[in-house]
Amino acid sequence: MNHLPVLPILLPLITGALLVTLPRLGLNAQRFISLGATVAGLGLVLWLGSMVLEHGRMVYALGGWAPPFGIVLVPDRLSVLMLVLTATLALPALIYACRGDDDAGAHFHALFQFQLMGLNGAFLTGDIFNLFVFFEVLLIASYALLLHGGGTARSRAGLHYVIINLIGSALFLLALGMLYGLTGTLNMADLAVRISQAPQAGQPLLQAASLVLLVVFGVKAALLPLLFWLPRAYTAAAAPVAALFAVMTKVGLYAMIRVFPLVFALDEPLAALTAWQWLWPLALATLALGGIGVLGATSLRNMTAYMVIVSTGTLMAIIALGSTEALAAALFYLVHTTLLTGGFFLFADLIARQRGAAGDYMVVTAAMKDRRTLGILFFFGAVALAGLPPFSGFVSKAWMLQASLAEGAAGIFWPLLLGAGFLMLVALSRAGSKFFWRQSPERDHDMRADRVRLACVIVLVGAGLALSLAAAPLMDYTRSVAAQLMAPGDYVRAAQEADLRLTGGH
């Protein structure tokens, strides 16, 4: 139990290493090991979540080395939310891949586990340098996963993806160098204290470092103007990979709401931070561009990629308001949109497999073999994604609209959010008409949906209904997460108390 916080990182690390070092292991054995580790990982993060609910926050120093010199993990309510969300998305995506997608290239399961390791590490670390390290782990794994299966489209998308993220990594190192040079530490709790006590002469450099970090996290989150890599990359990736990538942009979002309120706004309002002031207009522009992209998409997978951009703009805009209630509403929406867009990437692939050469492009073709089942599923998923009642999209959007009204930002946020939702509804209605209503007499395919793949899609798309039924407890939890985030002094005190225990009170 004492070492529980590190296990969500160690389990996928050991599993991935095992899969790499046993090259003669058959594909079925790889699937068994990978699925077993992913199920165990879900159990671990749920167990960790119960511990965090009991204690509020945990501080774990690897090897007993006290910060700022040792590696420290700080699981709290936000970390647990992201860990459970990632594990919940990863399991159906992996099961879907085990139906044949994992056989299109080498080392799929090892790379999948390394991706989970990077994600879990990023959500758990209490050190901003190790945040960079885990960013690189998950990005290296994602480079290879993006190229899984080969092909010209994936190679081109992978090239742009690699270049933009290498630039982001270089800027991240630059920001870390500036912070370390000014403060002598990269531990988040120590940084918060030292930046709050920094002399006036160092403030311009600290502001510059915060702006560079905004760019870095904006690249990861696909914030305008740093988002143009995402539609091509997510559209080209294999369906299970794209589904897991639905949580990738949320890593950049997580980094923003973890680092900025704690490190740069310990003793002052978050809204006063220069970098934070840029977030509002950029987020609104991202939301508007995402809505236009959804309407102009020609395939369901490309449309879903632009829905990810819409979610990024929506989340950033509501978080930029800087209030506890706005942050709580954003976190509820984050859970909803991650599961639904992940499910729609799988759904697009399921539809493409039944439509022959037409794939998931929005053109008229012969009726699908499972048209009724898929049509019903598409209807419920589209209603949830568009934000119509009674699903979780409506609950989260209504909450965000209420939060923006309380902060006096309704005049511009309401038209953009409702307008983007309307464009999504129009685009999804058009897609549904092409897929399930209008039919061509020709039939060059006669495939039924794989029942395991269909079950994976039902699980994720059904999250819209499940989250609406569990809305009250989830809203209570996201409020507690937001309250914990908006009290950074508690984070610092917990880290300092752990430091005193490790050093014997000296």
C-alpha positions as CSV (number, residue, x, y, z in Angstrom):
1,M,0.0,0.0,0.0
2,N,2.9,2.4,0.7
3,H,4.1,2.0,-2.8
4,L,0.7,2.2,-4.5
5,P,1.3,5.6,-6.2
6,V,4.2,4.4,-8.3
7,L,2.5,1.1,-9.4
8,P,0.4,2.7,-12.3
9,I,3.8,3.7,-13.8
10,L,5.7,0.5,-13.0
11,L,3.0,-1.9,-14.3
12,P,2.9,-0.7,-17.9
13,L,6.7,-0.1,-17.9
14,I,7.4,-3.7,-16.9
15,T,4.8,-5.0,-19.2
16,G,6.1,-3.1,-22.2
17,A,9.7,-4.1,-21.4
18,L,8.6,-7.8,-21.1
19,L,6.8,-7.6,-24.5
20,V,9.8,-6.1,-26.2
21,T,12.4,-8.5,-24.7
22,L,10.4,-11.6,-25.7
23,P,10.3,-11.3,-29.5
24,R,9.3,-14.9,-30.0
25,L,6.2,-14.5,-27.9
26,G,3.1,-15.2,-30.1
27,L,0.5,-12.6,-30.8
28,N,-2.1,-14.3,-28.7
29,A,0.3,-14.4,-25.7
30,Q,1.0,-10.7,-26.2
31,R,-2.7,-9.9,-26.2
32,F,-3.2,-11.8,-23.0
33,I,-0.3,-10.1,-21.2
34,S,-1.3,-6.6,-22.5
35,L,-5.0,-7.0,-21.7
36,G,-4.2,-8.5,-18.3
37,A,-1.9,-5.5,-17.5
38,T,-4.5,-3.0,-18.6
39,V,-7.2,-4.6,-16.5
40,A,-4.9,-4.7,-13.5
41,G,-4.0,-1.0,-14.2
42,L,-7.6,-0.1,-14.1
43,G,-7.9,-1.9,-10.7
44,L,-4.8,-0.1,-9.4
45,V,-6.0,3.4,-10.3
46,L,-9.4,2.7,-8.7
47,W,-7.6,1.5,-5.6
48,L,-5.4,4.6,-5.6
49,G,-8.6,6.7,-6.0
50,S,-10.1,5.2,-2.9
51,M,-6.9,6.0,-1.0
52,V,-6.9,9.6,-2.3
53,L,-10.6,10.0,-1.3
54,E,-9.6,8.9,2.2
55,H,-6.5,11.0,2.6
56,G,-7.1,13.9,0.2
57,R,-3.6,13.9,-1.2
58,M,-0.6,11.6,-1.1
59,V,3.1,12.4,-1.5
60,Y,5.4,9.6,-2.6
61,A,9.2,10.1,-2.9
62,L,10.9,7.4,-4.9
63,G,13.8,5.8,-3.1
64,G,13.1,7.9,0.0
65,W,14.9,10.9,-1.5
66,A,13.5,14.2,-0.4
67,P,12.5,16.8,-2.9
68,P,13.7,18.8,-4.7
69,F,16.5,16.3,-5.4
70,G,14.4,13.2,-5.5
71,I,11.6,12.2,-7.8
72,V,8.2,12.8,-6.2
73,L,4.7,11.7,-7.2
74,V,1.7,13.5,-5.8
75,P,-1.6,11.7,-6.5
76,D,-4.6,13.9,-5.7
77,R,-8.2,14.1,-6.8
78,L,-7.3,15.6,-10.3
79,S,-4.6,12.9,-10.9
80,V,-7.0,10.1,-10.0
81,L,-9.7,11.6,-12.3
82,M,-7.3,11.6,-15.2
83,L,-5.9,8.1,-14.4
84,V,-9.3,6.5,-14.2
85,L,-10.4,8.3,-17.4
86,T,-7.3,7.0,-19.2
87,A,-7.7,3.5,-18.0
88,T,-11.4,3.4,-18.8
89,L,-10.7,4.6,-22.4
90,A,-7.6,2.4,-22.9
91,L,-9.3,-0.9,-22.1
92,P,-12.0,-0.9,-24.8
93,A,-9.5,0.6,-27.3
94,L,-7.1,-2.3,-26.6
95,I,-9.8,-4.9,-26.8
96,Y,-10.9,-3.4,-30.2
97,A,-7.2,-3.6,-31.4
98,C,-7.0,-7.2,-30.4
99,R,-9.6,-8.1,-33.1
100,G,-6.9,-7.7,-35.7
101,D,-5.6,-4.1,-35.8
102,D,-2.6,-5.1,-33.6
103,D,-1.4,-7.5,-36.3
104,A,-0.7,-4.7,-38.8
105,G,2.7,-3.9,-37.4
106,A,5.4,-4.8,-34.9
107,H,5.4,-4.2,-31.1
108,F,1.9,-2.7,-30.9
109,H,1.2,-4.0,-27.4
110,A,4.6,-2.9,-26.0
111,L,4.1,0.6,-27.5
112,F,0.5,0.7,-26.1
113,Q,1.9,0.0,-22.6
114,F,4.6,2.6,-22.9
115,Q,2.0,5.1,-24.0
116,L,0.0,4.3,-20.8
117,M,3.2,4.6,-18.7
118,G,3.8,8.1,-20.1
119,L,0.2,9.2,-19.6
120,N,0.1,7.9,-16.0
121,G,3.5,9.4,-15.2
122,A,2.4,12.8,-16.5
123,F,-0.7,12.8,-14.3
124,L,1.2,11.7,-11.2
125,T,4.5,13.6,-11.2
126,G,5.0,16.5,-8.8
127,D,8.1,17.7,-10.6
128,I,8.0,19.8,-13.7
129,F,11.1,18.3,-15.2
130,N,9.7,14.8,-14.8
131,L,6.5,16.1,-16.5
132,F,8.8,16.8,-19.5
133,V,10.3,13.3,-19.2
134,F,6.9,11.6,-19.2
135,F,5.7,13.9,-22.1
136,E,8.6,12.5,-24.1
137,V,7.9,8.9,-23.2
138,L,4.3,9.2,-24.3
139,L,5.2,11.1,-27.4
140,I,7.8,8.6,-28.5
141,A,5.3,5.8,-28.1
142,S,2.7,7.8,-29.9
143,Y,5.0,8.5,-32.9
144,A,5.3,4.7,-33.5
145,L,1.7,4.0,-32.8
146,L,0.6,6.7,-35.3
147,L,2.7,4.9,-38.0
148,H,1.3,1.5,-37.0
149,G,0.2,-0.3,-40.1
150,G,2.2,2.0,-42.5
151,G,0.9,3.8,-45.5
152,T,1.6,7.2,-47.2
153,A,-1.1,9.1,-45.2
154,R,0.3,7.9,-41.9
155,S,3.8,8.7,-42.9
156,R,2.9,12.3,-43.9
157,A,0.8,12.8,-40.8
158,G,3.6,11.3,-38.7
159,L,6.2,13.7,-40.1
160,H,4.1,16.8,-39.2
161,Y,3.3,15.3,-35.8
162,V,6.9,14.6,-35.0
163,I,8.2,18.0,-36.2
164,I,5.6,20.1,-34.2
165,N,6.1,18.1,-31.1
166,L,10.0,18.2,-31.3
167,I,9.6,22.0,-31.5
168,G,7.4,21.9,-28.4
169,S,9.9,19.7,-26.6
170,A,12.7,22.1,-27.4
171,L,10.6,25.0,-26.0
172,F,9.7,23.0,-22.9
173,L,13.5,22.6,-22.2
174,L,14.0,26.3,-22.7
175,A,11.3,27.1,-20.2
176,L,12.7,24.6,-17.7
177,G,16.1,26.1,-18.1
178,M,14.8,29.6,-17.4
179,L,12.9,28.4,-14.3
180,Y,15.8,26.5,-12.9
181,G,18.2,29.3,-13.5
182,L,15.9,31.7,-11.6
183,T,14.8,29.4,-8.7
184,G,17.3,26.5,-8.5
185,T,14.5,23.9,-8.4
186,L,11.9,22.3,-10.6
187,N,9.8,20.6,-7.9
188,M,6.4,22.2,-8.3
189,A,5.8,22.9,-4.6
190,D,9.3,24.4,-4.3
191,L,8.8,26.4,-7.5
192,A,5.5,27.8,-6.2
193,V,7.2,29.1,-3.0
194,R,10.3,30.5,-4.7
195,I,8.4,32.2,-7.5
196,S,6.1,33.8,-5.0
197,Q,9.2,35.2,-3.2
198,A,11.2,36.1,-6.4
199,P,12.6,39.6,-6.5
200,Q,11.0,42.2,-8.9
201,A,14.0,42.0,-11.2
202,G,13.3,38.4,-12.1
203,Q,9.6,38.9,-12.9
204,P,10.0,39.6,-16.6
205,L,11.9,36.3,-17.1
206,L,9.3,34.4,-15.0
207,Q,6.5,35.9,-17.2
208,A,8.5,34.8,-20.3
209,A,8.8,31.3,-18.9
210,S,5.1,31.1,-18.3
211,L,4.4,32.3,-21.8
212,V,6.7,29.6,-23.2
213,L,5.0,27.0,-21.1
214,L,1.6,28.2,-22.5
215,V,2.9,27.6,-26.0
216,V,4.3,24.1,-25.0
217,F,1.0,23.0,-23.4
218,G,-0.9,24.6,-26.2
219,V,0.9,22.4,-28.7
220,K,0.0,19.3,-26.7
221,A,-3.7,20.4,-26.2
222,A,-4.1,21.6,-29.9
223,L,-4.8,25.2,-29.1
224,L,-4.9,27.7,-32.0
225,P,-2.6,28.4,-33.9
226,L,-0.9,25.2,-32.8
227,L,-3.6,22.7,-33.8
228,F,-3.2,22.0,-37.5
229,W,-1.3,18.8,-37.0
230,L,-4.2,17.2,-35.1
231,P,-6.9,16.5,-37.8
232,R,-4.5,14.9,-40.2
233,A,-2.7,12.8,-37.5
234,Y,-5.9,11.6,-35.8
235,T,-7.6,10.8,-39.2
236,A,-4.7,8.8,-40.4
237,A,-4.1,6.8,-37.2
238,A,-5.5,3.3,-36.8
239,A,-8.9,3.4,-35.0
240,P,-7.7,2.1,-31.6
241,V,-4.8,4.4,-31.6
242,A,-6.9,7.4,-32.5
243,A,-9.3,6.4,-29.7
244,L,-6.4,6.4,-27.1
245,F,-5.2,9.7,-28.6
246,A,-8.5,11.3,-27.5
247,V,-7.0,11.6,-24.1
248,M,-3.6,13.0,-25.5
249,T,-4.8,16.5,-25.9
250,K,-6.1,16.4,-22.4
251,V,-2.5,16.0,-21.2
252,G,-1.8,19.5,-22.3
253,L,-4.9,20.7,-20.6
254,Y,-4.0,18.9,-17.4
255,A,-0.6,20.4,-17.5
256,M,-2.1,23.9,-17.7
257,I,-4.5,23.5,-14.8
258,R,-1.8,21.7,-12.7
259,V,1.1,24.1,-13.3
260,F,-0.3,27.6,-13.7
261,P,-2.5,27.9,-10.6
262,L,0.1,26.2,-8.4
263,V,3.5,27.4,-9.7
264,F,2.7,30.9,-11.0
265,A,-0.3,32.0,-8.9
266,L,0.3,30.7,-5.4
267,D,-0.4,34.1,-3.7
268,E,-2.3,36.0,-6.4
269,P,-5.4,35.5,-8.5
270,L,-4.9,33.3,-11.5
271,A,-6.6,35.8,-13.8
272,A,-3.7,38.3,-13.2
273,L,-1.2,36.0,-14.8
274,T,0.0,37.3,-18.2
275,A,0.0,33.8,-19.8
276,W,-3.5,33.1,-18.5
277,Q,-4.9,36.2,-20.1
278,W,-3.9,35.0,-23.5
279,L,-5.8,31.7,-23.0
280,W,-9.3,33.2,-23.3
281,P,-9.1,34.7,-26.8
282,L,-7.0,31.7,-28.1
283,A,-9.6,29.3,-26.7
284,L,-12.5,31.1,-28.3
285,A,-10.8,31.2,-31.7
286,T,-10.0,27.4,-31.3
287,L,-13.7,26.7,-30.5
288,A,-14.9,28.7,-33.6
289,L,-12.3,27.0,-35.9
290,G,-13.2,23.6,-34.6
291,G,-16.9,24.1,-35.3
292,I,-16.2,25.2,-38.9
293,G,-13.9,22.2,-39.3
294,V,-16.6,19.8,-38.1
295,L,-19.1,21.2,-40.7
296,G,-16.5,20.9,-43.5
297,A,-15.3,17.4,-42.7
298,T,-15.8,14.8,-45.4
299,S,-15.4,11.6,-43.3
300,L,-16.6,10.6,-39.9
301,R,-13.1,10.1,-38.6
302,N,-12.0,13.6,-39.7
303,M,-15.2,15.1,-38.2
304,T,-14.4,13.4,-34.9
305,A,-10.9,14.9,-35.0
306,Y,-12.4,18.4,-35.3
307,M,-14.7,17.5,-32.5
308,V,-11.6,17.0,-30.4
309,I,-10.6,20.6,-31.4
310,V,-14.0,21.9,-30.4
311,S,-13.6,20.2,-27.0
312,T,-10.2,21.8,-26.6
313,G,-11.5,25.2,-27.3
314,T,-14.5,24.7,-25.0
315,L,-12.4,23.4,-22.1
316,M,-9.7,26.1,-22.4
317,A,-12.3,28.9,-22.6
318,I,-14.2,27.8,-19.5
319,I,-11.0,27.2,-17.6
320,A,-9.7,30.6,-18.5
321,L,-12.5,32.1,-16.4
322,G,-10.4,31.0,-13.4
323,S,-13.3,30.2,-11.0
324,T,-13.9,27.1,-9.0
325,E,-17.3,26.4,-10.5
326,A,-16.1,27.0,-14.1
327,L,-13.2,24.5,-13.5
328,A,-15.6,21.9,-12.0
329,A,-17.9,22.2,-15.1
330,A,-14.9,21.9,-17.4
331,L,-13.7,18.7,-15.7
332,F,-17.2,17.1,-16.1
333,Y,-17.1,18.1,-19.8
334,L,-13.6,16.7,-20.1
335,V,-14.7,13.2,-19.0
336,H,-17.7,13.3,-21.3
337,T,-15.9,14.5,-24.5
338,T,-12.9,12.2,-24.0
339,L,-15.0,9.0,-23.8
340,L,-17.4,10.0,-26.6
341,T,-14.8,11.1,-29.1
342,G,-12.7,8.0,-28.3
343,G,-15.8,5.9,-29.0
344,F,-16.6,7.7,-32.2
345,F,-13.1,7.0,-33.6
346,L,-13.8,3.3,-33.1
347,F,-17.4,3.8,-34.5
348,A,-16.0,5.4,-37.7
349,D,-13.8,2.3,-38.3
350,L,-16.8,0.0,-37.6
351,I,-18.9,1.8,-40.2
352,A,-16.0,1.8,-42.7
353,R,-15.7,-1.9,-42.4
354,Q,-19.3,-2.4,-43.6
355,R,-19.2,0.1,-46.4
356,G,-16.5,-1.3,-48.6
357,A,-14.5,1.1,-50.7
358,A,-16.6,4.1,-49.4
359,G,-15.2,3.7,-46.0
360,D,-16.4,6.3,-43.5
361,Y,-16.6,9.0,-46.2
362,M,-19.9,10.7,-46.3
363,V,-21.1,9.5,-49.7
364,V,-24.2,7.5,-50.6
365,T,-23.6,3.7,-50.8
366,A,-25.5,0.5,-50.3
367,A,-27.2,-0.2,-47.0
368,M,-25.0,-1.7,-44.3
369,K,-25.7,-5.2,-43.0
370,D,-26.2,-3.9,-39.5
371,R,-27.8,-0.7,-40.5
372,R,-30.5,-0.6,-37.7
373,T,-28.1,-1.5,-34.8
374,L,-25.5,1.0,-36.0
375,G,-28.0,3.6,-36.8
376,I,-29.5,3.5,-33.3
377,L,-26.1,3.7,-31.8
378,F,-25.1,6.6,-34.0
379,F,-28.3,8.5,-33.1
380,F,-27.6,8.3,-29.3
381,G,-23.9,9.1,-29.8
382,A,-24.7,12.1,-32.0
383,V,-27.2,13.4,-29.6
384,A,-24.7,13.1,-26.7
385,L,-21.9,14.8,-28.6
386,A,-24.1,17.6,-29.9
387,G,-25.1,18.4,-26.3
388,L,-28.8,17.6,-26.5
389,P,-30.8,16.4,-23.5
390,P,-30.9,14.1,-21.6
391,F,-27.2,13.0,-22.1
392,S,-24.0,14.1,-20.5
393,G,-23.2,16.6,-23.2
394,F,-26.3,18.6,-22.3
395,V,-25.5,18.4,-18.5
396,S,-22.0,19.6,-19.0
397,K,-22.8,22.4,-21.4
398,A,-25.6,23.7,-19.3
399,W,-23.2,23.8,-16.3
400,M,-20.6,25.6,-18.3
401,L,-23.0,28.1,-19.6
402,Q,-24.2,28.8,-16.1
403,A,-20.6,29.2,-14.9
404,S,-19.8,31.6,-17.7
405,L,-22.9,33.7,-16.9
406,A,-21.7,33.9,-13.2
407,E,-18.4,35.2,-14.4
408,G,-19.9,37.8,-16.8
409,A,-18.5,36.1,-19.9
410,A,-21.8,34.9,-21.4
411,G,-21.9,37.5,-24.1
412,I,-19.3,35.9,-26.2
413,F,-19.0,32.4,-24.9
414,W,-22.7,31.5,-25.2
415,P,-23.0,32.3,-29.0
416,L,-19.7,30.4,-29.8
417,L,-20.5,27.3,-27.7
418,L,-24.1,27.1,-28.9
419,G,-23.1,27.9,-32.4
420,A,-20.4,25.1,-32.4
421,G,-23.0,22.7,-31.0
422,F,-25.4,23.6,-33.8
423,L,-22.7,23.0,-36.4
424,M,-21.9,19.7,-34.9
425,L,-25.6,18.8,-35.0
426,V,-25.9,19.7,-38.6
427,A,-22.7,17.8,-39.5
428,L,-23.8,14.7,-37.6
429,S,-27.3,14.8,-39.1
430,R,-25.8,15.0,-42.6
431,A,-23.5,12.0,-41.8
432,G,-26.3,10.0,-40.4
433,S,-28.4,10.6,-43.5
434,K,-25.6,9.4,-45.8
435,F,-24.8,6.4,-43.7
436,F,-28.2,5.1,-42.7
437,W,-31.0,6.8,-44.7
438,R,-30.0,7.3,-48.3
439,Q,-29.0,4.1,-50.1
440,S,-27.5,3.0,-53.4
441,P,-28.8,-0.1,-55.1
442,E,-25.3,-1.5,-55.7
443,R,-23.7,-3.8,-53.1
444,D,-20.0,-4.7,-53.3
445,H,-19.7,-5.9,-49.7
446,D,-21.7,-7.9,-47.3
447,M,-20.0,-7.8,-43.9
448,R,-21.6,-7.9,-40.5
449,A,-20.1,-5.9,-37.6
450,D,-17.7,-7.8,-35.4
451,R,-19.6,-8.3,-32.1
452,V,-16.6,-7.6,-29.9
453,R,-15.8,-4.4,-31.7
454,L,-19.4,-3.4,-31.5
455,A,-19.4,-4.0,-27.8
456,C,-16.4,-1.7,-27.4
457,V,-18.1,1.1,-29.2
458,I,-21.3,0.6,-27.2
459,V,-19.3,0.9,-24.0
460,L,-17.7,4.2,-25.0
461,V,-20.7,5.8,-26.8
462,G,-22.9,4.6,-24.0
463,A,-20.9,6.8,-21.6
464,G,-23.1,9.7,-22.6
465,L,-26.1,8.0,-20.9
466,A,-24.0,6.5,-18.0
467,L,-22.5,9.9,-17.2
468,S,-25.9,11.6,-17.2
469,L,-27.3,8.9,-14.8
470,A,-24.3,9.4,-12.5
471,A,-24.2,13.2,-13.0
472,A,-24.8,14.2,-9.4
473,P,-21.9,12.2,-7.8
474,L,-19.6,13.1,-10.7
475,M,-20.5,16.8,-10.3
476,D,-19.8,16.6,-6.6
477,Y,-16.4,15.0,-7.3
478,T,-15.4,17.5,-9.9
479,R,-16.3,20.3,-7.5
480,S,-14.0,18.8,-4.9
481,V,-11.2,18.5,-7.6
482,A,-11.7,22.2,-8.5
483,A,-11.7,23.3,-4.9
484,Q,-8.4,21.4,-4.3
485,L,-6.8,22.9,-7.4
486,M,-7.8,26.4,-6.3
487,A,-6.1,26.0,-3.0
488,P,-2.5,25.6,-4.1
489,G,-1.3,26.4,-0.6
490,D,-2.6,23.0,0.6
491,Y,-0.5,21.3,-2.1
492,V,2.6,23.1,-0.9
493,R,2.0,22.3,2.7
494,A,1.5,18.6,2.0
495,A,4.8,18.5,0.0
496,Q,6.6,20.4,2.8
497,E,5.3,18.0,5.5
498,A,6.4,15.0,3.5
499,D,9.8,16.6,3.1
500,L,10.1,17.1,6.8
501,R,9.2,13.4,7.4
502,L,11.9,12.3,4.9
503,T,14.6,14.5,6.4
504,G,13.7,13.7,10.0
505,G,12.4,17.2,10.7
506,H,15.6,19.0,9.6
